[in-house]
Amino acid sequence: MTEYPTSQEGPQPVASGGGTDEAGHGKAPIAATEAVRTHAPGAEPGGSAAAASDARAARSAAGAGGGAGLPRPRRNTAAPGEVPAAAEPGRSARPRPGAGALDASAGAAGHGGPAEAPRPRGGSDDIGDDGEDPVAGPIAGGDGGAGRHGGGGTVPAGEATAARREGDRLRFVGAATRRIARGIDLDEIVLGLCRATVPTFSDAILVYLRDPLPVGDERPVGPVVLRLRRTDRLRPIDDLTDISSTIGAGMDLAGAAGATGELDFSQLPLVGPQGDLPAAELCEIRPGGALAEVLRGVRPVFGSSAAARAALPELLGVDHPLPRGNRAVLAPLRGRRRVIGAAVFLRSPERPAFEQNDLLVAAQLATHTALGIDKAVLYGREAYIADELQRTMLPDGLPQPTGVRLASRYLPAAETARVGGDWYDAIPLPGSRVALVVGDVMGHSMTSAAIMGQLRTTAQTLAQLDLPPAEVLHHLDEQAQRLGSDRMATCLYAVYDPVAHRITIANAGHPPPVLLHLGGRAEVLRVPPGAPIGVGGVDFEAVELDAPAGGTLLLYTDGLVESRLRDVWTGIEQLRERLATTAQLTGLDHPPPLEALCDDVLDMLGPGDRDDDIALLAARFDGIAPSDVAYWFLDPEETAPGRARRFARRALTRWGLEELSDSLELLVSEVVTNAVRYAERPVTLRLLRTDVLRCEVGDDSPQLPRQRRARDTDEGGRGLFLVNRMARRWGATRLSSGKVVWFELTLPGTPERR
């Protein structure tokens, strides 16, 4: 029976004296002459008495509970009258390389262990397939010998040892499965299997998994392909000159094995010095083939069986070396619904071959590994869905509206909880304005992310209606109440006007923004705190503040400033100091770069500061100078298009853009004519010179214009067609008091973009 050494196993007693094993059961004293192979010449006469005494003690200890709950091991009996002899002269004790190798609490295998007393030869001992000492390897085979007291009854001297070895086997399985179960992703689980089995159970292991791995109830299409996921072995072999030259000279693998006719597998590495893999990296399973039959049978098989002899070359490749005898085990990896791979356990001739009980061990390891891989694949899919959901809920990229530059960051709370309710947004508004939004839905679940997505969509819709910030928060509050009674969130909504250099802010229970001035001074803006969204029955108040050119506004969620180690106001003060320090380092005459500023702000997070996900939005106010703005009011009368053309021509002359006069006058005439047709109040005309020339025409009619294809007999309907063909961009936005139609022209010397 195979012995599975654990870290609890200490040196075995050599003479008399009972003991207890790791589980607390009685353990028989084990003499130095534990296993008897042959009679040693010159045996001492007193040796039989000593052996009989030890045997009686072993029977007593074993009967007292040394193998409780375990199957009784098979007994070995010697020929009548056979007397155990003393240790063979000159034979020193052989250490057991695997004894103490497996820590039951961690499942890690070592390479050292306590030395074992020499085993004298006896004719009744079980010999391994290769005639080696049964305890030569990390996991030893054989039951341990038993002798007879001269003329007396059978003495089960190895019964306690066999029971102890059975207990070691169970402890090994428990420790190995715990090591495998600790993994949460695919690579960790496969690594756990390799580390738990090499070298305690096998000298080498190859793990093949399906490519791609099926997820849940998915039914794979196409051929089933196995890919070599990982290999591991007891030790690397760097010097392969002799074997490589032998094989390269034309000798086959069997001939390279030597005079014994058995392949010395320990001299053939799984991973070569240059990282090459003698084993096949990919294997396509042929329907009805030998490998398919073994995998369908689910149970592990010895490499010497007929089925495995046909299946292993198909899996590993015909050129891959395999040891003879029961030194290979092919174990299918079956998940909850289907086989997902296979594991091959290999032993070298230096240690005993696998036994029947080892198939049970391989089955346990394969089952736990396959179920763990199934769970890891499901977890990976859930994490992927969560990532995709979070990514689609957040903007793919930020717009670059006129007069303001933007940068953003988002960090999840942890790798294991990558879904949260934090969001940010930047929404272009009519009049070259931009709405800046940041919010935080309570929780870190898929539900929180879904609610966040709905609130973000609602905020975008309300922003396009050009509602005041306080009104936007009021409608968001109503929407949150419609989603559920416990749907609460904080939100800060701000509208920046680059022409007026003003910003209007409304707050719903969110941390206040921080403004970094051009001179390096950072201040926390005083905005009304308000109640969170979803409370209901509360009013939201907006405040209008100056937005100086060169200033940087920082909007963030509470995950940046609040944690278990600090309260929110302490974190806000630390953020303000961090911004001021960064501005001092970059110079007081120019603001720090936005991207670098965002990274520097996130660097203030220390260990233990990541209790929540973080959304960060930074806005740099460039503004639009008054000299670059022209504004007129036009009465809704027939002369309005002509006056608009004259005003536009004068503005272009002042700006030195006479090259655009023809195009601008034509487009202004078409848009103003359409506005005068439906307007009842004065029409507004505004020109903005930035990196483009922007024209905005506003009226009090809420009906948005739509481009259509005019028929040959129609007198009108071609104005927007001309705007679409000649302008760089154009659009129409509905306001609370009407609409704005705008278009942009590319400045001379600027690359043409649409």
N, C-alpha and C positions, 0 to 999 in steps of 0.2 A: 504494500500500500504506500502511496506517495506521501512524503513528509513536506509540509508547508511551513518553513521556519518563519517565526515572527520576532519582532523586537523584544517581546517579553521573555523569549526563551533564553535561559542562561546556560552556563556550562553544566553538563550532565555529571551527576555524582559517579565516582569511579568505584567506590566500594560500597559498604553497607550504609544504612541510614535512610529511613523513609523521608518523603517530602511531599509537597503539594504542587500541583501544576498551576498554570496561569488562571484557570477557572476556579481554583480552590479545591479541586478534587484530590483525593489521595493519589500519590504517584509512587510506583514501586521503585525501590533502589535499583539502578542499572549498573551492573558490573562492567568491568573493562572487557570481559569476554561475553559481550551481549549477543553478538551474532556469530555462530559457529559455522565455518565452512568445511574444514578438514581437520583431521587429527594432527596436531603439531608434534613433531618428534621431541622426545624428552620431556613430556608433560609431567608436572609435579603430582605426586600422589594426592596431596591435599587439595588439588584443584577441584576434584569432583565434589568434595564436601562443601567447599566454598560456593561452588555453582549451585548445589542443591539448596544451600541456605538462602542464597540470593533468589533462587527460583521460588521457594516457598514465600519469601517476602513479596515478590512480584505478584504471585497469585493472590495473596491476602490483600495487597493494595488495590489490585485491579478489581477484585470482587467487592471491595468497599465502595466503589463508585467511580473508579478512574475512567470508565467509558460510558457513564450515564448518558442516556439519550442518543448514543451513537451506535451504529451497527457493529456487532461483535466481529473482530477481525478473524481471518482464517488462521488456524493454528498450523504450525510446522512441527512435525515429529521426526525424531531420529530413530535409527535402527536400535533394536533392543540391545542393551548392554553397552551402548556407545557412551563414552565418558568425555565430557568437554575438556579440552586441553587449555593450557595457558597460552598467553600471547606468543606469536611466532617470534623467535629471537631476531633482533635486528630490524624489526618492522616498526617504524615510528608511527605516531598518531597522525592521521590526515585531517586537516581542518575542513570544516564544511563551509564552502564559500557563501552559501545563502543563509546560514543560521543567523538569526537576528536581523535579517535583511528587510523584512516588511514590518513597518510600524503600523500597528492596528489602528492608530488614531489618524494617521495621515495616508496610509496606503503606499508609502514610498519604499522602494527597494534599495538595499545597500549591497555591499560586496564582501563584508567581513562577518565573522561570527566566532563563537567559541570553538575551541579545538575539541575533537572527539577522540575517545580512547581507541586504540587499535583493535581491529576485529580479527580474532584468530579464525583459522579455517575450519570449516565443518562441512560434512557431506550433505547435511539436510537443509542448508540455506538456499533461499530462492535467489537465483542469479539473473541479472538483467540480460536483455537480448544481446548486449555486447560484452558480457562477462565482466563489467566493471563493478567496482565497489558500490553497493546500493545507496550509499549516502555521499557519493562523490560530488554530486551537483548541488546547486542551490535548492532544488526540490528532489529529494531522494526517493528512489523506488525500493520496493522490497518491504517485507514485514518485520524483519529482524528475526534472528534464529531462535530456536528453542532446543534444549537438550534433554536428556534423561538422566535421572539419578540412577546410578547403577542398580538394575533389577527392580526399580520402583515404578510408580505410575508416571504419566505424562506431566511435565512441569511447564505451564504456559509462561515462560520467562518473558516473552515478547508481547504479551497481551496488553500490559500497561503502556508500553512504547507504541504499539499500534493504535491504541485509543488516543494517546497524546498526538500522534501524527494525524489522526482523523480530526481531532480538535483543531490542530494547526491548519488543516485544509479548510475547515469551516471559517476560521478566523481570517485566513487569507482571502477567501471569497468575500467576506463581509468588508474587510478593509479595501479590497480592490473596487468593489461596487460603490463604496463611499467615495473613493477617489474619482471614479467615473462620474458619479452623481453631482460632484461639486461644480462641474462645468456648466456654463449657461449658454455658450455658443458652440458651434460645430467643431471648431479647432480645439477648444478646451476639452471637449468630451473625447475626441480621438486621441489627443495627447494624454489624457488621463488613462485610457486603455493601454497605451504603449508604456507609460511609466509604471503602471501597476503590474504589468506582466513581465517586463524585461528588467532584471534577469531572474526574478523569483520564479516565474512559471515557465518561461522560455528564453532562449538566447536571442531570438530575433522575431520580429512580427511585421507583417505587411497588412495594411488596411486598405481595402478597395471599397469605394462608394459609387452609387449610381450617379451619372452625369447626364442631365441635371437631376437633382434629388426631387422626387415628387413631394408635393405639399398637400397635406390633408387628404381630401377625396379626389384629388386630381388623377386622371387616368393618362399615363404617359402615352404619347404617340410616337411611332417610329421604333427603331431597334433599341434594345436595352444595352447601354454602354456602362461599363465599370471603369472608373479612373482611380489610379493609385493615389490615395490621399496622403498617406504618411508611412514611413518605414522607420524602424528602430532596431538597434542591435546592442549586444552586451558591450562590445568594444570595437573601435575602428581598427582596421588593418591598413597600415600605410605601406608596408613593404610587400609587394606582391610580385616581385621580379621573377622568382622561381616558377610560380604557378602560371604567370602570364606567359613566360617563355615556353613553358611546357605545352600549354594549350595552343600558343601561337605556332608551335612547331608541327602541329597536326594531330596531337594526341587528343582524344575525346575526354570528356569530363570523367568518365568512369576510369579511364587510364590514368588520369591525373590524381586519382584517389590514392594510389599507392598499391603496395603488395596486398593489403587486406581486402582490396576490392570494394571498399566503402568510401564514399566521398567525404572528405574532411571539410564539412560545410563551414566550420569556424574560420577557415582561411579564405573564404570567398565573401567579400563584404557586400551588403545590400546597397550601400552608397560608396562608389569608388572615390579615389583621391580627387578626381576632377568633378565629382558630383554626378557622374553618369549612373543610370539605373539599369542594372542587368535585367531586372524584372520589367515586364511590359507595363508601360504607363497607361495604356488604354486597352480595354478588352471588350469586344462586342460579343454578347451572349447569343449563340446560335440556338434558335428554337429547336427543342428536342435533342440538343447536344448533351454531352456528359456533364458539363458545368451547370447547365440549366436543370438537369435532373437532381444534382446534389443540392443546389440552392432551393429547389422546390421541396426537397425532403426536410429542410430546416435544421435538422440535427447535425452536429459536428461529426466528422468522420476522420479516421486515421489516414495519413498520406499513403500508407501501404495498402489500403483497400482498393479493390478494383475500380470503384467509382471515382475515388480521388486520383488514382494514377492516370485516369483519362481526363479528369477535370483540371488538375493543377497545371499541366502544360498549356491548356487552353487559357487559363487565367494568367499565369506568370510568363508565358512564352516558352517555346520549345527549347530555347537555349539557356533557360534559367536553371541553375543547379539545385537539386533536391536531395536531402539525405535519405538514406535507405532505412527500412524498418519503420517502427512507429515513432519517428522523430519529426513528423509534421502532422498538424491537425488543421483541417479546413472547416471553418465554422461560418455558416451563413448568418448574416445580420438581418433579422426580420423585425420590422417595426410593427405598428399596430395593424396594418392592413396588407403589407406586401414586403418582400425581401428588398432591402435597400443597399446591400453590399455583402462583403465577405471579409473575414480575417483569417490570416494564415499564421499559425504559431509554429516555430521551428526550434529544434534543439540540435546541438552539435554532438558528435560522438564522445565528447569529453564528459558527458553526464548521462544518466539513465534515460531510456526512451519513455515516451508517454505511456500511461496505463489507462485502464478502463475508467477509473475515477476521474482522470484528467479530462475525459470527454464531458463529464458533468460540469467540471469547472469551466471549461471552454464554453459550454452552453449557457451557463450563468453569466459569464462575462459578455458573451455576444448578445444575450437578451437585454441586459442592462444598457449596453452601449447602443443598441438599435433603438430602444425606447428613448434614451437620452437624445439621440440624433433626431428622432421624430419631433420631440419637444423643442429642440433647438431650431429646427427648420420652421416649425409653427411660430415660435417666438420671433425668428428673423422676419417672417412675413408680416407679423403684426407690427414689428418695429418699422418695416419698410412702409406699410400703410400709414402708420402714424407720421413718419417723416414726410411722406408725400402729401398727407392731409395738411400738416403744418406748413409745408412749403407752398402749397396752392392757396392757403389762406393768407399768406403774406405776399406783398407785391414782389414781382419778379425783378423789377428795377425801379428806381426812383426817377420821376420826371425832372427835367432841368428847366423850370420856368424862368421867365425873365426877371432879373433882379435878385435872385436868391440861388445859392448852391446848397445841395443837400447831401448827407451821408447817413448811413444807418448801420446798425448791428443787431443781431438776434442771437442769444445764447440759451439753449435749453437748460433746465434745472440740473439734469444729470444724464449720462448715457443710457441709463435704464428707465428714465422717464422723460422722453424727448418730446412729449406733447404737452402743450400748455395753452393758456388763454391770453397771452400777451400779443399785442399787435401794434403796428404803426402804419401810417399812410401819409401820402402827400398828394393832394388833389388840386390840379390847376383850376382856377376860377376865372370868370370874365373880368376884364379890366386888368389883366396881367397879375392878378392876385393869386395866392396859393393858400390852401387850407392844410394845416399840419395837425395830425391826429395821432394820439397814442392812448392805448387802453389796456386793461387787464381784467380778464374774466377770472373769477375764483375757480381754483382747482387746477389739476394737471392730468386731465383725462381726455378721452376722445370727445366726451360731451362738452367739456370746456372749449375744446378747439372748434367744435361745430357751432356752439353759441357765438364764439368769437367771430367766425366767418359770417354768420348772419348779421351781427351788429356792424361788422365792417362794411358789408354790402349796403346795409341801411344808411350808414354814415355817408357812403359815396353817393347814394341816391339823393339824400337830403342836401349834400353839398352842391350837387348840380342844380338844385333849385335856388341856390344863392340865398339860403335862409341865414339869419343871424346865428352866431355861435350858441347863444342861450337857447334859441328855438330848436337847433339841431339836437342839443342834449335833452330837451324836453321830449322830442319825438323818439329818441333812442330809449328814454326811460319807459315810454309807453310800449315800445316794441319789446323790451326786456320783460315787462309784465305779461305781455301776450305769450311769450315763450314759456313761462312758468313762474310759479310763485317764489322759487328760490334761485332765480337767474339774476345774479347781481354782478356788477362790474364797475370799475372806475374808469374814467375817461377824461381826457383834456383835449379841447378843440380850440384851435387858434387860427385866425385868418390874417395873413400878412399882406399889406398893400405896399408895393415897392415905390409907387409914385408919391404917396403921402408919407412914407416912412413911418407907418403906424402899424400896430398889431393889436388885434382884439382877441381876448382869451376868455373862455368860459370853462369852469372846472366842475367835475362831478366826483368828488372824493379822491382825487388823484394827487400824488406828490407834486409840489409846485415846480415850475421850470426854473432853470438857472441861466442867467444872461452873462456872457463874458464880453466885456467892452474891449474896444481896440487898445486902450491904454494898459490892459492887464488886470483891471478890476473885475471881479466876479461877484454877482449879487443874486440872491434868491428873490424872484419876483413875488410881490405881494398880490395874490389873486384870491378871490373868495373860495373857500374849500368846497362848499356844496356837499350834497349827499350823493352816495353812489347810485349808479343807474340800476333800476329795478326796485328801489324803495317805494316810489310812487307818492304822489301828493306833495311834492316839494318843487320850489321854484329854483331856477338856476340864474345866476347873476354873471354878467360879462363885464370886463374891465378893458379899457383901451389905453395902451401904453406906447411910449416912443420906441421905435426900432432903429437905432442909429446905424448908419452905414459902417461896415467893418465889424459889427457886433455878431456874436454867435449865440444862438438860442439852443439850449440842450433840453430835450424832452426825453423822459425815461420812465420806466416802471419801477415799482418798489423793490424788485429783486436786486437792483443795483445798490440801494442804500440801506436795506433792512435785512437782518439775518438774526440767528440765535445769539450772536455775539455782540450786537449793537442794535439800538433802536433807530427808528427811521430818521429822527432829527439829527442824531449824531452822524448818521451816514450822509445826510444832505450837507452838513457842515464840512465833512471830509471831502465830499465831491466839490464843493465850492473852493476849498483850499487847493485841491488837486488842479482845478482849472486855472486858478491864479498862478500856481507854481509853473504849470506848463507854459502859460503866456509869458512869464518872466524869462524862461529858458529860451524861447523862440524870438524874443525881442518885443519891445513895446510899440514899435512903429509899424508893425505888420502882424496880422492875426496868424495863429498856428494853422497848418494844413488840416483840413477837416478829417481826412482818413486817419492821419497820425493822431489827431486829437481823440478820436473815438477809441483807437487802440490804447492810448495812454489812460483813458478813463477806465477801461476794462481792466487794466493792469493794477488798479487799486484794490481789486478783489483779492483777498488772501484766503488761506485755508479756513474752511468752515463758513465762508461767505456766500456759498452757492446753494441757498435753500430754495430759491425760486428762479424761474426763467426770467430773462432780461431782454427788454426791447429798448433800443436807444435810437433816437432821431436827432440829428444835429443840423441846424439851418444857419448858413452864413448870409447875413443881410448885405447885399451889394447896393440895392436900391436903384432907382432911375433918377438921374439929375433933372431938375426942372427945365433946364435948357434943352433937354431931349424930348420934351413933351409939348404937343400943340393940341388945343382943345377949343371946340366951337359948339354953339347952339344954332340950330337951323329950324326956322318955322316950317311946318308941313304945308308948303305951297309949291307951285310949279317952278318958281325960280330957285328952289333949294338946290337941285343938282348943279346948276351953273355956279352958284356961290360956293358950293363944296369944291368944285374943280379949282376955282381961283384960290381958295384958302390952302389947298394942298400944294398948288404950284408955288405959292409964297414960302411955305414951310420947307419945301425941297430946296429952293434957292438959298434960304438961310443956312441950311445944313450942307450945302454943296453937293446935292444929289440930283442935279438936273437931268442926269441920264435916265432917271426913273419917272420923269414927268409924264410921258405919254402913257405908260402902263398904269401908273397910279391914277391919273385923271380918268381914264376909261373905266377902271374898276370902281373907283369912288362914285362915279356917275351912275353906274348900274345899281350898286348897293343902296345909295341914297334914294334913287328913284323908287326902288321897291319899298323902302321904309316910308317914304312920304305917301305912298298909295294907301297904306293902312293905318298910319299914325294919326292920332288926334291931338297929341301934345308935341312940343318941340323935339326934334331929332338931335341926338348928340353925335359929334364927329371928333374922334381923337386919333392923333398920330403919335407913335412911340418909336424913337430911334435907339436901338440897342445893337445887338449883333445882327438883327434883321430890322426891316421897316415894317411896323405893324399898324394896321388901320382897323379901328373899331367904330361901328355905327350902331347906335342904340335907339330903340323906339318903344312905345308903350303897348304894342300889339304882342300878345303871347304866342301867336301862331308862328311856328318856325318855318322858314323857307325850305323847300325841297327841290332838288335838281331834277329836271325832267327833260326829255328829248322833244323839242318843238317840231311840229309838222311844217311842211313847206308853206302852207297857207296861213300859219299863225303869225300874228304881228309881234307877239312878245314870247317870253319863256326862254330867252337865250342868254339872259344876264348871268345867271349862276353857272351856265355852261362856260362862258368866257372866264369867270372867276376861277373855276376849277382848272382850266387849261393854262392860265397865265400866272396864277399865284403859287407861291411855294407851298403854303398850306392855307386852309380856310375852314371855318366851322361856324356854328350857331349855338348859342346857349340861352336857355330860358331863365329869366330873372323873376323876382317876386313882383316886379312892376312892369314886365315886358320881356324884351329879348335883346341880345347883342349879336350882330353878325360881324365876324372879323376875318381878316386875311393877312398874309405876310408875304413880303417881297424880299428877295435876296439882295443884299447891298452889293454895289460894284466892287469887284476884287475878291468877293467871298465865294467859295465853292458852292455850286448849285446843289441843293438837297431838297428832297421832297419827303 
